[in-house]
């Protein structure tokens, strides 16, 4: 019957010999992946902007309509700016 110590030493030696021949494991590199996520836009920012219409073709009426359209365009631009600054909820 073989000696129990020899039976314990033999697997240990084989294990150590196997470790000496293993290859170096290459550490994986971190990969950054951009993930696009849908951010819902509030309905008050997507509503149609009012377009002022002229009544009588007088100079005063045309000036009033031009000023009203300029104000409406400025308000629409404010809405678009708010859309561009939306963040994740």
C-alpha positions in Angstrom: 0.0 0.0 0.0 1.4 3.4 -1.0 2.3 5.9 1.7 -0.5 8.5 2.3 2.0 11.4 2.3 3.2 10.5 -1.2 -0.4 10.5 -2.4 -0.9 14.0 -1.1 2.4 15.3 -2.4 1.9 14.0 -6.0 -1.3 16.0 -6.8 0.3 19.1 -5.2 3.4 18.8 -7.4 1.2 18.3 -10.5 -0.8 21.4 -9.6 2.3 23.5 -9.1 3.8 22.3 -12.4 0.5 23.2 -14.2 0.5 26.7 -12.8 4.1 27.3 -14.0 3.0 26.6 -17.6 -0.2 28.7 -17.7 -0.3 31.8 -19.9 -0.7 35.3 -18.7 -4.3 36.4 -18.7 -4.9 39.7 -20.6 -7.0 42.1 -18.5 -9.9 43.3 -20.6 -10.1 47.0 -21.6 -13.0 49.1 -20.6 -15.3 49.9 -23.6 -17.4 53.0 -23.4 -20.7 52.7 -25.2 -23.1 55.6 -25.8 -26.7 54.7 -25.0 -29.4 56.9 -26.5 -32.5 57.2 -24.4 -35.8 58.7 -25.4 -36.7 61.7 -23.2 -40.4 62.7 -23.6 -41.0 66.3 -24.5 -43.8 68.0 -22.5 -46.9 68.8 -24.7 -46.8 72.5 -23.8 -43.5 72.8 -25.6 -44.7 71.2 -28.8 -48.0 73.1 -29.3 -48.3 75.2 -32.4 -47.3 78.8 -32.2 -50.0 81.4 -32.9 -49.6 83.3 -36.3 -51.2 86.7 -36.2 -53.3 87.5 -39.3 -53.9 91.0 -40.6 -57.4 92.4 -40.9 -57.4 95.7 -42.9 -54.4 96.4 -45.1 -53.5 99.6 -43.3 -50.0 100.6 -42.2 -51.0 100.6 -38.6 -52.5 97.1 -38.9 -49.5 95.7 -40.7 -47.2 97.1 -38.0 -49.3 95.6 -35.3 -49.3 92.2 -37.1 -45.5 92.4 -37.6 -45.0 93.1 -33.9 -47.3 90.3 -32.9 -45.6 87.8 -35.2 -42.2 88.9 -33.8 -43.5 88.2 -30.2 -44.9 84.9 -31.3 -41.6 83.9 -32.9 -39.7 84.9 -29.7 -42.0 82.7 -27.6 -41.5 79.8 -30.0 -37.7 80.2 -29.7 -38.0 80.1 -25.9 -39.9 76.8 -26.2 -37.3 75.3 -28.5 -34.6 76.4 -26.0 -36.4 74.6 -23.3 -36.6 71.4 -25.4 -32.8 71.6 -26.0 -32.1 71.8 -22.3 -34.4 68.8 -21.3 -32.7 66.2 -19.1 -33.6 62.7 -18.1 -36.5 62.6 -15.7 
